[in-house]
Amino acid sequence: MDFAYSEEQQMLLDTTRRYVAERYGFEHRRQVLGSAPGWSREAWTQLGELGLLAINIPEEEGGIGAGPVGTMLVGNAIGEGLLLEPFLSSAVVATHAIVGLGSPAQRDLWLPSLASGETIAVLAHAEPGMGLGSQVPQTTASRSGEGWLLDGAKSLAYHAPVADLLLVSARVDGASGLFAVAANAEGVGLAPCLTVDGQVAAEICLDQVLVDGDARLGGDASAGVEAALDYGLAALCAEAFGAMDRILAATIEYSRSRTQFGVSIGSFQALQHRMAEMLMHLEQARSMSYLATSQCLNPDVAERHASLSAAKALMGQAARYIGQQAVQLHGGMGMTDELDVSHYFKRLLAFELRCGSTAEHLERYSRGLQEA
């Protein structure tokens, strides 16, 4: 297979890496992480100016239309830089949902401001007790005059505290609908929290939230929501690979500079073997990220789920191994906030649990084989 990138795709990767290197270095990220908002509006605006927030908006609607491969490459660079901004939540998942389910009027209303960074949208779908799959949510939407009345709760929605627009999935006559809700609407309650890797998130309570009649995106939204989540899962794998690649490079560099008994620890055969194992896991993760990217738009849902679950499960195992070995090879200082390795470790730990754990994806993959 030919894994060469086109000129446009390589430019996307180079542009994002250059931005991370010049404007989002480790010290800058530490300042953003320690700030009250926990993310940078300035950085978000800069990503919009570079066109990176429009990569999943079709060209005919003013975007770049970079598709899965472009999203993967930008995700790689964002993972390398451990960006704290809502790229995955807004520019990938929510944008994909609006493009797939929104009416022409809705797309005209939201896509330009999503591309510029003026609007941040977050898909609120996961609920307590909801596992993988196209389950109809317990949150309900009922007619109320010309509008809709939403009731329910959503669990751990990444970047919901900074969102302007929430895309809420809800049960409508036994089917699943998707509704656009202003984050500051009356009846919307957020319980903000920080994830283990320092990203902002929130539990969401919807108590008799009234929205306009045209707030619904499409009809039965179950397939569209699932497609957006699968697309986001492939992008999440790309981010995780970027973090794995960087933490391994940092570990190798450390092994060359750290001396013990008068020689670099990288010369010890036992440690060389461990780093070789890390490299093997990294290359497997690279292949699985390519698989997820190539299959995330597969119209055959069973095949798509099998490929994405295989990728997420194997990459989860790789993330755990590479992260743990990197910390151990750095010694006690590997867990200090002053060293970037600890931050990469936390991002990889969060990846293993986000969008379905390794165990959950192994179970879904196994279930798919039994049903085949």
C-alpha positions as CSV (number, residue, x, y, z in Angstrom):
1,M,0.0,0.0,0.0
2,D,1.1,3.6,-0.7
3,F,1.2,5.6,2.5
4,A,2.8,8.7,0.9
5,Y,0.9,12.0,1.6
6,S,-0.2,14.4,-1.0
7,E,1.4,17.9,-1.1
8,E,-1.7,19.4,0.6
9,Q,-1.7,16.7,3.3
10,Q,2.0,17.2,4.0
11,M,1.4,21.0,4.2
12,L,-1.3,20.4,6.9
13,L,1.1,18.3,8.9
14,D,4.0,20.8,8.6
15,T,1.8,23.8,9.4
16,T,0.4,22.2,12.6
17,R,3.9,21.0,13.7
18,R,5.3,24.4,13.0
19,Y,2.6,26.0,15.1
20,V,3.2,23.6,18.0
21,A,6.9,24.2,17.9
22,E,6.8,28.0,17.6
23,R,3.7,28.9,19.7
24,Y,2.7,25.9,21.9
25,G,5.9,24.7,23.5
26,F,6.0,22.8,26.8
27,E,6.4,25.9,29.0
28,H,3.6,27.7,27.2
29,R,1.4,24.6,27.7
30,R,2.2,24.5,31.4
31,Q,1.0,28.1,31.7
32,V,-2.2,27.3,29.9
33,L,-2.7,24.2,32.0
34,G,-2.3,26.3,35.2
35,S,-4.6,29.1,34.1
36,A,-8.2,29.4,35.4
37,P,-9.8,28.5,32.0
38,G,-7.5,25.5,31.5
39,W,-7.3,26.3,27.7
40,S,-6.3,29.2,25.5
41,R,-8.7,31.3,23.5
42,E,-5.8,32.9,21.8
43,A,-4.5,29.5,20.6
44,W,-7.9,28.5,19.5
45,T,-8.2,31.7,17.4
46,Q,-4.8,31.0,15.9
47,L,-5.8,27.5,14.9
48,G,-8.8,29.0,13.2
49,E,-6.6,31.5,11.3
50,L,-4.5,28.7,10.1
51,G,-7.6,26.9,8.7
52,L,-7.1,23.9,11.0
53,L,-10.6,24.2,12.4
54,A,-12.1,24.0,8.9
55,I,-10.5,20.7,7.9
56,N,-13.8,18.8,8.2
57,I,-16.0,21.4,6.5
58,P,-16.5,20.7,2.8
59,E,-14.8,23.1,0.3
60,E,-18.1,24.1,-1.2
61,E,-19.1,25.4,2.2
62,G,-16.0,27.4,2.8
63,G,-13.8,24.7,4.5
64,I,-10.8,22.7,3.5
65,G,-12.4,19.3,3.2
66,A,-9.2,17.5,4.3
67,G,-11.1,14.2,5.1
68,P,-9.9,11.5,7.4
69,V,-6.2,11.6,6.3
70,G,-5.9,15.3,6.8
71,T,-7.6,15.0,10.2
72,M,-5.2,12.2,11.2
73,L,-2.2,14.3,10.3
74,V,-3.4,17.3,12.2
75,G,-4.3,15.0,15.1
76,N,-0.7,13.5,15.1
77,A,0.8,17.0,15.5
78,I,-1.8,18.0,18.2
79,G,-1.0,14.8,20.1
80,E,2.7,15.6,19.9
81,G,2.0,19.0,21.4
82,L,-0.6,17.9,23.9
83,L,-2.9,20.7,23.0
84,L,-5.6,21.4,25.6
85,E,-8.0,23.1,23.2
86,P,-11.2,21.4,22.0
87,F,-10.0,20.4,18.5
88,L,-11.3,16.8,18.7
89,S,-14.6,17.8,20.4
90,S,-15.5,20.7,18.2
91,A,-13.5,20.7,14.9
92,V,-13.8,17.0,14.4
93,V,-16.8,15.3,16.2
94,A,-19.3,18.2,16.4
95,T,-18.4,19.6,13.0
96,H,-18.8,16.1,11.4
97,A,-22.2,15.8,13.1
98,I,-23.4,19.1,11.8
99,V,-22.2,18.5,8.3
100,G,-23.8,15.0,8.3
101,L,-27.1,15.9,9.9
102,G,-27.7,19.6,9.7
103,S,-30.0,21.3,7.2
104,P,-28.6,23.8,4.7
105,A,-29.8,26.6,6.9
106,Q,-28.2,25.0,10.0
107,R,-24.9,24.5,8.2
108,D,-24.9,28.0,7.0
109,L,-25.5,29.3,10.5
110,W,-22.9,27.3,12.4
111,L,-20.1,26.1,10.0
112,P,-18.5,29.5,9.3
113,S,-18.2,30.4,13.0
114,L,-16.9,26.9,13.8
115,A,-14.2,27.3,11.2
116,S,-13.1,30.7,12.5
117,G,-13.2,29.5,16.2
118,E,-15.9,32.0,17.2
119,T,-18.2,29.1,18.1
120,I,-17.2,25.9,20.0
121,A,-19.6,23.0,19.7
122,V,-19.6,19.8,21.7
123,L,-21.5,16.6,21.1
124,A,-23.2,15.5,24.4
125,H,-24.2,11.9,23.9
126,A,-22.7,9.6,26.5
127,E,-24.9,8.9,29.5
128,P,-24.4,7.0,32.8
129,G,-24.4,3.3,32.1
130,M,-24.3,3.8,28.3
131,G,-21.7,1.5,26.7
132,L,-20.5,1.3,23.1
133,G,-23.0,1.0,20.3
134,S,-26.0,2.8,18.9
135,Q,-28.1,2.8,22.1
136,V,-31.1,5.1,22.2
137,P,-30.3,7.7,24.9
138,Q,-32.4,8.0,28.1
139,T,-32.5,11.8,27.7
140,T,-35.9,12.7,26.3
141,A,-37.2,15.3,23.9
142,S,-40.9,16.1,23.8
143,R,-42.9,18.6,21.9
144,S,-43.8,21.8,23.7
145,G,-45.8,24.1,21.5
146,E,-43.6,25.0,18.5
147,G,-40.4,23.9,20.3
148,W,-38.9,20.9,22.2
149,L,-38.5,20.2,25.8
150,L,-35.3,18.3,26.8
151,D,-34.8,16.4,30.1
152,G,-32.0,14.1,31.1
153,A,-28.3,13.9,32.0
154,K,-25.0,13.5,30.0
155,S,-21.8,12.2,31.4
156,L,-18.3,13.6,31.0
157,A,-18.6,15.7,27.9
158,Y,-15.1,16.9,27.0
159,H,-14.8,20.7,26.7
160,A,-18.5,21.3,27.6
161,P,-17.5,24.0,30.0
162,V,-16.1,26.1,27.2
163,A,-18.7,25.3,24.6
164,D,-21.1,27.8,23.1
165,L,-23.3,25.1,21.5
166,L,-24.2,21.6,22.8
167,L,-25.4,19.0,20.4
168,V,-27.6,16.8,22.6
169,S,-28.8,13.4,21.7
170,A,-32.3,12.5,23.0
171,R,-35.0,9.9,22.7
172,V,-37.9,11.0,20.5
173,D,-40.8,8.5,20.1
174,G,-38.4,5.5,20.6
175,A,-35.8,6.9,18.1
176,S,-32.8,9.1,18.6
177,G,-32.8,12.8,17.7
178,L,-30.0,15.4,17.9
179,F,-30.8,18.9,19.2
180,A,-28.8,22.1,19.2
181,V,-28.8,23.7,22.6
182,A,-27.2,26.9,23.6
183,A,-24.8,26.1,26.5
184,N,-26.1,29.0,28.5
185,A,-29.8,28.1,28.0
186,E,-32.1,28.1,31.0
187,G,-32.2,24.7,32.6
188,V,-28.7,23.6,31.4
189,G,-26.5,22.7,34.4
190,L,-22.8,21.9,34.1
191,A,-20.7,20.3,36.8
192,P,-17.2,21.1,35.5
193,C,-14.2,18.8,36.2
194,L,-10.7,18.2,35.0
195,T,-9.7,14.9,33.3
196,V,-6.6,13.0,34.4
197,D,-4.6,14.7,31.6
198,G,-5.8,18.2,32.5
199,Q,-8.5,18.7,29.9
200,V,-11.8,20.4,30.9
201,A,-15.0,18.4,30.9
202,A,-18.3,18.4,32.6
203,E,-21.3,16.4,33.6
204,I,-24.4,17.9,32.0
205,C,-27.9,18.1,33.5
206,L,-30.9,19.1,31.3
207,D,-33.9,20.2,33.3
208,Q,-36.9,21.2,31.2
209,V,-34.7,22.9,28.6
210,L,-36.8,24.6,26.0
211,V,-35.4,24.9,22.5
212,D,-36.8,26.2,19.2
213,G,-38.6,23.9,16.8
214,D,-35.8,24.2,14.3
215,A,-33.2,23.1,16.8
216,R,-33.4,19.5,15.7
217,L,-30.8,18.3,13.2
218,G,-32.3,15.8,10.8
219,G,-34.7,13.0,11.7
220,D,-33.5,9.8,13.3
221,A,-30.0,10.8,14.3
222,S,-28.7,7.5,15.6
223,A,-26.7,6.6,12.5
224,G,-25.3,10.2,12.1
225,V,-24.3,10.4,15.8
226,E,-22.6,7.1,15.6
227,A,-20.8,8.1,12.4
228,A,-19.5,11.3,14.1
229,L,-18.3,9.3,17.1
230,D,-16.5,6.8,14.9
231,Y,-14.9,9.6,13.0
232,G,-13.8,11.1,16.2
233,L,-12.4,7.8,17.5
234,A,-10.1,7.6,14.5
235,A,-8.9,11.1,15.2
236,L,-8.4,10.3,18.8
237,C,-6.2,7.4,17.8
238,A,-4.2,9.8,15.7
239,E,-3.6,12.1,18.6
240,A,-2.6,9.2,20.8
241,F,0.0,8.0,18.2
242,G,1.5,11.5,18.2
243,A,1.8,11.4,22.0
244,M,3.4,7.9,21.9
245,D,5.8,9.0,19.2
246,R,7.0,12.0,21.2
247,I,7.3,10.2,24.6
248,L,9.4,7.4,23.0
249,A,11.7,10.0,21.4
250,A,12.0,11.8,24.7
251,T,12.9,8.5,26.4
252,I,15.6,7.6,23.8
253,E,17.1,11.1,24.1
254,Y,17.1,10.8,27.9
255,S,18.8,7.4,27.8
256,R,21.6,9.0,25.7
257,S,22.2,11.9,28.1
258,R,21.7,10.2,31.5
259,T,24.9,8.6,32.7
260,Q,25.4,5.8,35.3
261,F,28.7,4.2,36.1
262,G,30.4,6.6,33.8
263,V,28.4,5.6,30.7
264,S,25.0,6.5,29.2
265,I,22.2,4.2,30.4
266,G,21.2,3.8,26.7
267,S,24.3,1.6,26.3
268,F,22.9,-1.0,28.7
269,Q,21.6,-3.9,26.8
270,A,18.6,-4.6,29.1
271,L,17.3,-1.0,28.5
272,Q,18.0,-1.2,24.8
273,H,15.7,-4.2,24.7
274,R,12.9,-2.3,26.5
275,M,13.2,0.6,24.1
276,A,13.1,-1.8,21.2
277,E,9.9,-3.3,22.6
278,M,8.5,0.3,22.9
279,L,9.4,0.9,19.3
280,M,7.6,-2.3,18.2
281,H,4.5,-1.2,20.0
282,L,4.7,2.2,18.4
283,E,4.9,0.8,14.9
284,Q,1.9,-1.4,15.6
285,A,0.1,1.6,16.9
286,R,1.0,3.5,13.7
287,S,-0.5,0.7,11.6
288,M,-3.7,0.7,13.7
289,S,-4.0,4.4,13.4
290,Y,-3.8,4.0,9.6
291,L,-6.5,1.3,9.8
292,A,-8.8,3.5,11.9
293,T,-8.3,6.4,9.5
294,S,-9.0,4.2,6.4
295,Q,-12.1,2.6,7.9
296,C,-13.8,5.5,9.8
297,L,-16.1,6.3,6.9
298,N,-16.8,2.7,5.8
299,P,-20.6,2.5,5.2
300,D,-20.6,-1.1,6.4
301,V,-21.2,-0.4,10.1
302,A,-20.1,-3.9,11.3
303,E,-16.8,-3.7,9.4
304,R,-16.2,-0.1,10.6
305,H,-16.8,-1.0,14.2
306,A,-14.6,-4.1,14.0
307,S,-11.7,-2.1,12.5
308,L,-12.1,0.8,15.0
309,S,-12.4,-1.5,18.0
310,A,-9.3,-3.4,16.9
311,A,-7.4,-0.2,16.5
312,K,-8.5,1.3,19.8
313,A,-7.8,-1.9,21.7
314,L,-4.3,-2.5,20.3
315,M,-3.4,1.2,20.6
316,G,-4.7,1.2,24.2
317,Q,-2.4,-1.6,25.0
318,A,0.5,0.1,23.2
319,A,-0.2,3.4,25.1
320,R,-0.1,1.7,28.4
321,Y,3.1,-0.2,27.7
322,I,5.0,2.8,26.1
323,G,3.8,5.2,28.8
324,Q,4.7,2.9,31.7
325,Q,8.1,2.1,30.3
326,A,8.9,5.7,29.6
327,V,8.2,6.7,33.2
328,Q,10.2,3.8,34.6
329,L,13.2,4.5,32.4
330,H,13.1,8.1,33.6
331,G,13.0,7.0,37.2
332,G,11.1,9.0,39.9
333,M,11.4,12.3,37.9
334,G,9.3,10.7,35.2
335,M,6.2,11.5,37.3
336,T,7.0,15.1,38.1
337,D,5.1,17.9,36.4
338,E,8.4,19.6,35.6
339,L,9.1,16.9,33.0
340,D,7.0,16.6,29.8
341,V,7.1,12.8,30.1
342,S,4.6,12.8,32.9
343,H,2.2,14.9,30.8
344,Y,2.4,12.5,27.9
345,F,1.9,9.6,30.3
346,K,-1.3,11.2,31.6
347,R,-2.6,11.9,28.1
348,L,-2.0,8.2,27.1
349,L,-3.7,7.0,30.3
350,A,-6.8,9.2,29.4
351,F,-6.7,7.9,25.9
352,E,-7.0,4.3,27.0
353,L,-10.2,5.1,28.9
354,R,-11.8,7.6,26.5
355,C,-14.4,6.7,24.0
356,G,-14.5,3.1,25.4
357,S,-11.8,1.4,27.3
358,T,-9.5,-1.3,25.9
359,A,-11.6,-4.0,27.5
360,E,-14.8,-2.6,26.1
361,H,-13.4,-2.5,22.5
362,L,-12.0,-6.0,22.8
363,E,-15.5,-7.2,23.9
364,R,-17.1,-5.4,20.9
365,Y,-14.6,-6.8,18.5
366,S,-15.1,-10.3,19.9
367,R,-18.9,-9.9,19.8
368,G,-18.7,-8.9,16.2
369,L,-16.7,-12.0,15.3
370,Q,-19.3,-14.2,17.0
371,E,-22.1,-12.5,15.1
372,A,-20.3,-12.7,11.7
